[in-house]
Amino acid sequence: LDVFCSIISFLFPEIDVSQNDLPWEFMVDRLPTVLFFPCNRKDLSVKFPEDLPITLPNLLKFILHHSDPASSPQNMANSPTKECLQSEAVLQRGHISHLEREIQKLRAEISSLQRAQVQVESQLSSARRDEHRLRRQQRALEEQHSLLRAHSEQLQALYEQKTRELQELARKLQELADASENLLTENTWLKILVATMERKLEGRDGAESLATRKEVRPKQPEPSSTPQLPGSSPPPANVSATLVSERNNENRTD
């Protein structure tokens, strides 16, 4: 209908049949439909055939056929003049040329729409290819993510195992450190004891060397608490040696 809106001789109003009652002869079985009301010829009002689809060629044929005054019975009875026929022919040619121009515009628009459709289809196919590519990338990323998750779980298990091993090793090292500290303490006490024993042994060796030096010196008669009778002999040498050994034994016991 937009094609004919620019034609001054034609008006195309829209009638809402739910709010406007039409005569019974214009009742239709389907909507939308086209009703043709010629100006000053309401008795020739017709409706678009129901067996034809509403297309631009059919609509043009319908309008041109029913807008021809020669198709009117009244005009057929009254023979038209030559001037009327010429003016009517000029008017019809003007209408036809205008319709042809509109048809050309429509064809240009249709070709433009077809080109746009081809472009849109190309873009759509490109978008579909991109979609397939993105889906493949998504599947690859999901597989990689699953592999990374499995690897992460393995690393987590290995980390926990190594942590337990390190904790056990730290516990053993702590035990070794404690044992080493105890050994160091015992070693210190042993050193102190050895030093004490060495000092004691050095004192003992000094006493023995002193006793030895006393034995080497010439023996002098020791004063005895027991008075010796004139003509009595001193005690034998083995007795003095026995006394020295007993004194040494007493020193060792101390």
Protein Blocks (a to p, Z undefined) as FASTA:
>chain_A
ZZmmmpmkbccddddfklpccdfklpcfbdcddddddehilmlgccddfkbccdfklmmm
mmmmmmpmklpmklmmpccdfklmmmmmmmmmmmmmmmmmmmmmmmmmmmmmmmmmmmmm
mmmmmmmmmmmmmmmmmmmmmmmmmmmmmmmmmmmmmmmmmmmmmmmmmmmmmmmmmmmm
mmmmmmmmmmmmmmmmmmmmmmmmmmmmmmmmmmmpccdddddfbdcdehiacddfklmm
mmmmmmmmmmmmZZ
